Amino acid sequence: MRWGNVVLAALFEILWVAGLKHAGTAIEWIGTAFAVAASFYLLVKAGENLPVGTVYAVFTGLGTAGTVLCEIILFNEPANLIKLLLIGVLLCGVIGLKLVTHEEKEEAS
């Protein structure tokens, strides 16, 4: 579930980054603000039990890849082979970090 928080935080990051560019109404701006708050709350919760550097790298990597793909799919940004290959390289790095990082054991109370 801790890594699930990182993935959810990245999904909210994609929403708020898209919201910063495309929000035009008060409701859209409120949704963007909610996505910012949810994203950072989940990021902080994940960082309580996982290495912060790895959590942040995975969070930003997933958010970056997701934002670029969202812009291509939803907002008709141009896509080219090099851009897609670089997103693939980024995701390989994120997956690699996740695979070599172990969760910290909770101390017995």
C-alpha angles and dihedrals in degrees: 000000000000091000087043087062089055092051092047090048089053091050090053088047090057089052096050095044090052088045092055090059102034108029112115107158133059091250091053091050091049089051090050091051090049090051090052092051094045092047095053094040091055091044092053092047091052091048091058092073106018131060106278096219093054093043091052093046092050091044094051094041094052091042093050094047092044093048093051092048091046091053091049096046102036105025102034097243111168116265126201135178096256093051091051093046091051091051087052091052090049091051091048088056092049092049090047092053090049092050095051096043120089124203115248113249114245111243117243112253 
